[in-house]
Amino acid sequence: MKSRYFYYFAIECNGVTWLQKRVGNDIWKNLYEFPLVETDAPADFIELQRCEGYQKLFAEATKVTFVSQPFTTKHVLTHRIIYATFYTVQVESFSSNNLPLVEVPKEQLDHYAVARLTELYLQWREKE
């Protein structure tokens, strides 16, 4: 079974967050998720910050604060294992930097179809 390593960023700024739609012929096609950095192997936070995807995502963000501990889970699918880490991030300002992101008021998150993995994170956050 192939392992994949997903690092999600639930970025919050003034009552909004950002989602991206999964496209292409990959898992969860057409479902929404938080901005994602995928790595080939497990990465600690310092390694993650060095990734081009991370740097591009936060290039124009100001006062980036990671709130609470990250939510981590192992999600087993029929042909792969997803090791996912969700970071909850507060920023003072944020620009999507021409990334394919949709700005969503936090109270409207339930209007978007998401994978079970994202649902688990949202349920965890409600309990925090």
WOHU-V62028 format. One record per residue. N is the residue number from 0. RES is the residue in one letter. PHI is phi as a letter, one per 20 degrees, with the letter a starting at -180 (* if undefined). PSI is psi as a letter, one per 30 degrees, with the letter a starting at -180 (none if undefined). D_LAST is the distance of its C-alpha to the last C-alpha in whole Angstrom. Layout:
n:res:phi:psi:d_last
N:RES:PHI:PSI:D_LAST
N:RES:PHI:PSI:D_LAST
This chain:
n:res:phi:psi:d_last
0:M:*:k:33
1:K:f:k:32
2:S:e:k:28
3:R:c:l:27
4:Y:c:j:24
5:F:d:k:22
6:Y:c:j:20
7:Y:e:k:18
8:F:c:j:17
9:A:e:j:14
10:I:e:k:16
11:E:c:k:16
12:C:b:j:19
13:N:l:h:19
14:G:n:g:17
15:V:c:l:19
16:T:c:l:18
17:W:c:k:20
18:L:c:l:21
19:Q:c:k:24
20:K:e:k:26
21:R:f:k:27
22:V:c:l:31
23:G:n:a:34
24:N:e:i:34
25:D:c:l:31
26:I:g:l:28
27:W:l:h:27
28:K:g:k:29
29:N:m:g:29
30:L:e:l:25
31:Y:e:l:23
32:E:b:l:20
33:F:f:l:18
34:P:g:k:21
35:L:c:k:22
36:V:d:k:24
37:E:d:k:26
38:T:d:l:27
39:D:f:f:30
40:A:b:l:29
41:P:g:k:25
42:A:c:k:25
43:D:e:l:23
44:F:f:e:22
45:I:f:e:25
46:E:f:e:27
47:L:f:e:24
48:Q:f:f:25
49:R:e:f:29
50:C:f:k:29
51:E:g:e:30
52:G:f:e:28
53:Y:f:e:25
54:Q:f:e:28
55:K:f:e:29
56:L:f:e:25
57:F:d:g:25
58:A:g:e:28
59:E:d:g:28
60:A:e:k:25
61:T:c:l:25
62:K:l:i:22
63:V:f:k:20
64:T:c:k:17
65:F:e:j:14
66:V:d:k:11
67:S:l:l:9
68:Q:f:l:10
69:P:f:l:11
70:F:e:k:11
71:T:c:k:14
72:T:b:l:16
73:K:d:k:20
74:H:d:j:21
75:V:e:k:24
76:L:d:l:27
77:T:f:e:30
78:H:c:g:32
79:R:a:l:29
80:I:d:k:26
81:I:d:k:23
82:Y:d:j:21
83:A:d:k:18
84:T:c:k:16
85:F:d:k:14
86:Y:d:k:13
87:T:e:k:11
88:V:c:k:14
89:Q:d:k:15
90:V:c:l:19
91:E:f:e:22
92:S:b:l:24
93:F:b:k:24
94:S:c:k:27
95:S:f:g:27
96:N:l:h:30
97:N:m:g:32
98:L:e:l:29
99:P:f:i:29
100:L:d:k:26
101:V:d:k:25
102:E:e:k:23
103:V:c:k:21
104:P:g:k:20
105:K:g:e:16
106:E:f:f:17
107:Q:d:g:19
108:L:g:e:17
109:D:f:f:18
110:H:e:f:22
111:Y:d:k:22
112:A:f:k:22
113:V:c:l:20
114:A:f:l:21
115:R:g:e:19
116:L:g:e:17
117:T:f:e:16
118:E:g:e:15
119:L:f:e:13
120:Y:f:e:11
121:L:f:e:10
122:Q:f:e:9
123:W:f:e:7
124:R:f:e:5
125:E:f:e:6
126:K:f:f:4
127:E:f:none:0
